[in-house]
Amino acid sequence: MTSHGYETGRLNLPFVGICTFGKYPYQADWDAIDADVAVLGAPFDMGTQWRSGARMGPRGIREASTLFSFGHAGAYDFEDDITYLPAETTRIVDLGDADIIHTDTIHSHANIEAGVRKILAAGALPVVLGGDHSINIPCINAFDAEEPIHVVQIDAHLDFVDERHGVRYGHGNPMRRAAEKPYVTGLSQIGIRNVSSTARDGYEDARAMGSDIQSVRHFRKLGVEQMLARIPEGARYYLTIDIDAFDPSIAPGTGTPSHGGFLYYEVLEFIDGLTQRGSIVGLDLVEVAPDYDPTGSTSTLAAQILMNTLGRILHHR
């Protein structure tokens, strides 16, 4: 204590400082990544078909994530009796955002892909903050020189449209583009529900191309363990989380909300099991549109699920 009664050092409270993800160090030089996890923003929402706004997702998620900047003690979870993200061994950096060129999907996606390639070349886990779900396309493209991956999608929508009016790289296309890749061994599409922009033949195409499609109701009937049992064991997983997989009652801040969605612990327990069943080698979280949620709950949910996912990935490695 000083003579004025203040503690020495910095408290570094959540509302203090620059909003990097979790208040982890900012690494501006993408050729000097030295970390286990690298976070990249992809503030692109020109792939949306209705409400835009997900371009503000990375900024909203980063700001919300400061609530979970755990400091020196890490994050002790008394339910698991595990301290996740201990400061002495956690090596996470924030790379800032890929540059986005307005109205130019191809070059914006190329910039995102370049960032993911830099992360993979450094041997780190890429964590990409969307942006709309089309940003998954460049993320998956970047894995072309890696070992095969199985894509695990948590989402309200199938996103398996091949082409509509010439559009192949919007937020309705990413899982179709992923399924076409020779290094994608299959897809687990979880949370799909209600009416969809994907027609019946899109579902048939998805199954024919290696997809296992499960709704929220299917998931609840199966339970977490049986859902995990449907996913190839010991595989390398790319996990893509669309925030609209969650019920709008807890995640209203998204462009295409769909009622009947997941609650927090359902997804957390599934992801916890996934990190123990195989290896998550890439991760994106998309479609957070903060301006539709003045409470900030959606951004907080996104940050919380990401921090807990990273904690479990690193712990179970």
C-alpha positions as CSV (number, residue, x, y, z in Angstrom):
1,M,0.0,0.0,0.0
2,T,1.2,3.6,-0.7
3,S,0.9,6.4,1.8
4,H,-2.3,7.4,0.2
5,G,-3.9,4.0,0.7
6,Y,-3.8,2.9,-2.9
7,E,-2.5,-0.5,-3.9
8,T,0.7,-0.6,-5.9
9,G,0.5,-2.0,-9.5
10,R,-2.6,-1.9,-11.7
11,L,-6.0,-3.3,-11.0
12,N,-6.6,-3.2,-14.8
13,L,-10.4,-3.3,-14.4
14,P,-12.5,-4.4,-17.4
15,F,-13.4,-0.7,-18.3
16,V,-9.7,0.4,-18.3
17,G,-7.4,0.2,-21.3
18,I,-7.6,-0.9,-24.9
19,C,-10.1,-3.6,-25.9
20,T,-8.1,-6.4,-27.2
21,F,-9.7,-9.8,-26.9
22,G,-9.5,-10.7,-23.2
23,K,-7.0,-7.9,-22.8
24,Y,-4.4,-10.3,-24.2
25,P,-1.4,-8.7,-26.0
26,Y,-1.8,-7.0,-29.4
27,Q,0.5,-8.3,-32.1
28,A,0.5,-6.0,-35.1
29,D,3.2,-7.9,-36.9
30,W,1.6,-11.0,-38.4
31,D,5.0,-12.4,-39.3
32,A,6.0,-12.5,-35.6
33,I,3.2,-14.5,-34.1
34,D,4.6,-16.4,-31.0
35,A,1.5,-17.8,-29.2
36,D,-0.7,-20.8,-28.9
37,V,-3.8,-18.9,-29.9
38,A,-4.1,-15.9,-32.3
39,V,-7.4,-14.0,-32.5
40,L,-8.3,-12.3,-35.8
41,G,-11.2,-10.0,-36.4
42,A,-13.1,-10.3,-39.7
43,P,-15.5,-7.3,-39.7
44,F,-17.3,-8.2,-42.9
45,D,-21.0,-8.4,-43.4
46,M,-21.6,-7.9,-47.1
47,G,-22.6,-11.5,-47.4
48,T,-25.9,-10.9,-45.5
49,Q,-29.3,-11.3,-47.1
50,W,-31.3,-9.3,-44.6
51,R,-30.1,-7.3,-41.6
52,S,-26.5,-6.2,-41.7
53,G,-24.5,-5.1,-38.7
54,A,-22.2,-8.1,-38.0
55,R,-19.3,-5.9,-39.2
56,M,-19.4,-4.5,-35.7
57,G,-19.2,-8.0,-34.2
58,P,-15.4,-8.2,-33.6
59,R,-15.5,-4.8,-31.8
60,G,-18.5,-5.8,-29.7
61,I,-17.0,-9.2,-28.8
62,R,-13.7,-7.7,-27.8
63,E,-15.3,-5.1,-25.6
64,A,-17.4,-7.7,-23.9
65,S,-14.4,-10.0,-23.5
66,T,-12.8,-7.6,-21.1
67,L,-15.3,-8.7,-18.5
68,F,-13.5,-12.1,-18.7
69,S,-9.9,-10.7,-18.6
70,F,-9.1,-12.9,-15.6
71,G,-5.7,-11.5,-14.7
72,H,-2.9,-13.4,-12.9
73,A,-5.1,-16.0,-11.3
74,G,-6.7,-17.5,-14.4
75,A,-10.3,-18.6,-14.4
76,Y,-11.1,-21.1,-11.7
77,D,-14.2,-23.1,-12.5
78,F,-15.4,-24.7,-9.2
79,E,-17.8,-27.0,-11.0
80,D,-14.9,-28.6,-12.9
81,D,-12.3,-27.9,-10.2
82,I,-10.0,-26.6,-12.9
83,T,-8.3,-23.3,-13.4
84,Y,-8.6,-22.5,-17.0
85,L,-6.4,-20.0,-18.9
86,P,-3.7,-19.7,-16.1
87,A,-1.7,-16.6,-16.7
88,E,1.7,-18.3,-16.4
89,T,1.0,-20.7,-19.3
90,T,-1.6,-19.0,-21.5
91,R,-0.2,-17.6,-24.7
92,I,-2.9,-15.7,-26.6
93,V,-2.4,-12.7,-28.8
94,D,-4.9,-10.4,-30.7
95,L,-3.8,-9.6,-34.3
96,G,-6.4,-6.9,-34.8
97,D,-8.6,-7.1,-37.9
98,A,-8.2,-8.2,-41.5
99,D,-8.6,-5.2,-43.8
100,I,-12.1,-5.1,-45.4
101,I,-12.7,-3.5,-48.7
102,H,-16.2,-2.2,-49.0
103,T,-18.3,-3.8,-51.7
104,D,-15.5,-6.2,-52.6
105,T,-16.2,-9.7,-51.2
106,I,-13.3,-11.5,-53.1
107,H,-10.5,-9.2,-51.8
108,S,-12.0,-8.9,-48.3
109,H,-12.1,-12.6,-48.1
110,A,-8.6,-12.9,-49.4
111,N,-7.4,-10.6,-46.6
112,I,-9.1,-12.8,-44.0
113,E,-7.6,-15.9,-45.6
114,A,-4.1,-14.4,-45.5
115,G,-4.5,-13.7,-41.8
116,V,-5.5,-17.3,-41.0
117,R,-2.6,-18.6,-43.1
118,K,-0.2,-16.5,-41.1
119,I,-1.6,-18.0,-37.9
120,L,-1.4,-21.5,-39.1
121,A,2.2,-20.9,-40.3
122,A,3.1,-19.8,-36.8
123,G,1.7,-23.0,-35.4
124,A,-1.1,-21.2,-33.5
125,L,-4.8,-21.9,-33.2
126,P,-6.8,-19.4,-35.4
127,V,-9.8,-17.9,-33.7
128,V,-11.7,-15.6,-36.0
129,L,-14.3,-13.1,-34.9
130,G,-17.0,-12.4,-37.5
131,G,-18.5,-10.8,-39.4
132,D,-21.2,-12.7,-41.2
133,H,-20.9,-16.5,-41.8
134,S,-19.4,-16.0,-45.2
135,I,-16.1,-15.3,-43.4
136,N,-15.9,-19.1,-42.8
137,I,-15.2,-19.5,-46.5
138,P,-11.7,-17.9,-46.4
139,C,-11.0,-19.5,-43.0
140,I,-11.6,-23.0,-44.5
141,N,-9.6,-22.1,-47.6
142,A,-6.6,-21.5,-45.5
143,F,-6.5,-25.1,-44.3
144,D,-5.7,-26.5,-47.8
145,A,-2.1,-27.4,-46.8
146,E,-3.1,-28.8,-43.4
147,E,-4.1,-32.3,-42.4
148,P,-7.8,-33.1,-43.1
149,I,-10.5,-31.5,-40.9
150,H,-14.0,-32.4,-39.8
151,V,-16.2,-29.3,-39.7
152,V,-18.5,-28.9,-36.6
153,Q,-21.1,-26.2,-37.2
154,I,-23.4,-24.9,-34.4
155,D,-26.0,-22.9,-36.2
156,A,-29.8,-22.3,-36.7
157,H,-29.3,-22.5,-40.5
158,L,-27.8,-25.0,-42.8
159,D,-25.9,-22.5,-44.9
160,F,-25.6,-25.1,-47.7
161,V,-26.8,-23.1,-50.7
162,D,-24.7,-23.8,-53.8
163,E,-25.5,-20.7,-55.9
164,R,-28.4,-18.3,-56.0
165,H,-28.5,-15.5,-58.6
166,G,-24.8,-15.9,-59.1
167,V,-24.0,-15.6,-55.4
168,R,-21.6,-18.3,-54.2
169,Y,-19.8,-16.6,-51.3
170,G,-22.5,-15.1,-49.1
171,H,-23.5,-16.2,-45.6
172,G,-25.8,-18.9,-47.0
173,N,-23.0,-20.7,-48.8
174,P,-20.1,-21.5,-46.4
175,M,-21.0,-25.1,-45.5
176,R,-21.5,-26.0,-49.2
177,R,-18.1,-24.4,-50.0
178,A,-16.5,-26.4,-47.1
179,A,-18.1,-29.7,-48.2
180,E,-16.5,-29.3,-51.6
181,K,-13.0,-29.3,-50.2
182,P,-11.1,-32.6,-50.5
183,Y,-9.5,-32.0,-47.0
184,V,-12.9,-31.6,-45.3
185,T,-13.8,-35.2,-44.3
186,G,-17.4,-34.4,-43.3
187,L,-19.6,-32.0,-41.4
188,S,-21.7,-32.2,-38.2
189,Q,-24.4,-29.5,-38.5
190,I,-26.0,-29.0,-35.2
191,G,-28.9,-26.8,-34.1
192,I,-30.5,-26.5,-37.6
193,R,-34.2,-25.7,-37.1
194,N,-37.5,-24.4,-38.4
195,V,-38.0,-22.8,-41.8
196,S,-34.8,-22.3,-43.8
197,S,-33.6,-20.5,-46.9
198,T,-32.0,-23.9,-47.9
199,A,-34.5,-25.9,-49.9
200,R,-35.2,-29.6,-49.5
201,D,-32.7,-30.5,-52.2
202,G,-30.0,-28.6,-50.2
203,Y,-30.5,-30.9,-47.3
204,E,-30.3,-33.9,-49.6
205,D,-27.1,-32.5,-51.1
206,A,-25.6,-31.9,-47.7
207,R,-26.3,-35.5,-46.6
208,A,-24.9,-36.8,-49.8
209,M,-21.7,-34.7,-49.3
210,G,-21.1,-36.1,-45.8
211,S,-23.2,-34.0,-43.5
212,D,-24.9,-35.2,-40.3
213,I,-27.8,-32.7,-39.6
214,Q,-29.2,-32.5,-36.2
215,S,-31.8,-29.9,-34.9
216,V,-32.0,-28.5,-31.3
217,R,-34.8,-31.0,-30.6
218,H,-32.7,-33.8,-32.0
219,F,-29.8,-32.7,-29.8
220,R,-31.9,-32.6,-26.7
221,K,-33.4,-36.0,-27.4
222,L,-29.9,-37.5,-28.0
223,G,-28.2,-35.7,-25.1
224,V,-24.6,-34.4,-25.2
225,E,-22.9,-37.8,-25.0
226,Q,-24.9,-39.4,-27.8
227,M,-24.4,-36.2,-30.0
228,L,-20.7,-36.4,-29.4
229,A,-20.7,-40.1,-30.3
230,R,-22.0,-39.2,-33.8
231,I,-18.8,-37.1,-34.5
232,P,-15.6,-38.9,-35.6
233,E,-13.4,-39.6,-32.6
234,G,-9.8,-38.5,-32.6
235,A,-10.3,-36.2,-35.6
236,R,-9.1,-32.6,-36.2
237,Y,-12.2,-30.4,-35.8
238,Y,-12.8,-27.0,-37.3
239,L,-15.6,-25.4,-35.1
240,T,-17.8,-22.7,-36.5
241,I,-20.3,-21.1,-34.1
242,D,-23.1,-18.9,-35.5
243,I,-24.5,-16.9,-32.6
244,D,-28.1,-17.4,-33.9
245,A,-27.7,-21.1,-32.8
246,F,-28.6,-19.7,-29.4
247,D,-32.2,-18.7,-28.6
248,P,-33.0,-15.0,-29.3
249,S,-34.1,-14.7,-25.6
250,I,-30.3,-14.8,-24.8
251,A,-28.9,-13.7,-28.1
252,P,-31.1,-11.1,-29.8
253,G,-28.2,-9.3,-31.4
254,T,-27.9,-11.1,-34.7
255,G,-29.2,-10.5,-38.2
256,T,-31.3,-13.7,-38.6
257,P,-32.6,-14.7,-35.1
258,S,-34.5,-18.0,-34.9
259,H,-36.6,-19.0,-32.0
260,G,-36.2,-22.5,-30.4
261,G,-32.5,-22.2,-30.0
262,F,-29.8,-23.5,-27.6
263,L,-29.1,-22.2,-24.1
264,Y,-25.6,-21.5,-22.9
265,Y,-24.8,-24.7,-20.9
266,E,-26.0,-27.0,-23.7
267,V,-23.4,-25.6,-26.1
268,L,-20.6,-25.3,-23.4
269,E,-21.0,-28.9,-22.3
270,F,-21.0,-30.1,-26.0
271,I,-17.8,-28.1,-26.7
272,D,-16.2,-29.3,-23.5
273,G,-16.8,-32.9,-24.7
274,L,-15.6,-32.1,-28.2
275,T,-12.2,-30.8,-26.9
276,Q,-11.8,-34.2,-25.2
277,R,-13.0,-36.3,-28.2
278,G,-10.5,-34.8,-30.7
279,S,-8.5,-31.7,-31.4
280,I,-10.1,-28.3,-32.3
281,V,-7.6,-26.8,-34.8
282,G,-9.6,-23.8,-35.9
283,L,-12.5,-21.8,-34.6
284,D,-14.7,-18.9,-35.7
285,L,-17.7,-17.2,-34.1
286,V,-20.0,-15.2,-36.4
287,E,-23.1,-13.1,-36.9
288,V,-22.9,-11.1,-33.7
289,A,-24.6,-7.7,-34.6
290,P,-24.4,-5.6,-31.4
291,D,-26.6,-2.8,-32.5
292,Y,-29.7,-5.1,-32.3
293,D,-29.0,-5.8,-28.6
294,P,-28.7,-2.6,-26.5
295,T,-28.2,-4.8,-23.4
296,G,-25.0,-6.2,-24.7
297,S,-26.0,-9.7,-23.7
298,T,-25.3,-11.2,-27.2
299,S,-21.7,-9.9,-27.2
300,T,-21.2,-11.1,-23.7
301,L,-22.5,-14.5,-24.6
302,A,-20.1,-14.7,-27.6
303,A,-17.1,-13.6,-25.5
304,Q,-18.0,-16.0,-22.7
305,I,-18.4,-19.0,-24.9
306,L,-15.1,-18.2,-26.7
307,M,-13.2,-17.7,-23.5
308,N,-14.5,-21.0,-22.1
309,T,-13.9,-22.8,-25.3
310,L,-10.3,-21.6,-25.4
311,G,-9.8,-22.6,-21.8
312,R,-10.9,-26.1,-22.5
313,I,-9.0,-26.5,-25.7
314,L,-5.7,-25.5,-24.0
315,H,-6.4,-27.5,-20.9
316,H,-7.2,-30.7,-22.7
317,R,-4.3,-30.5,-25.2
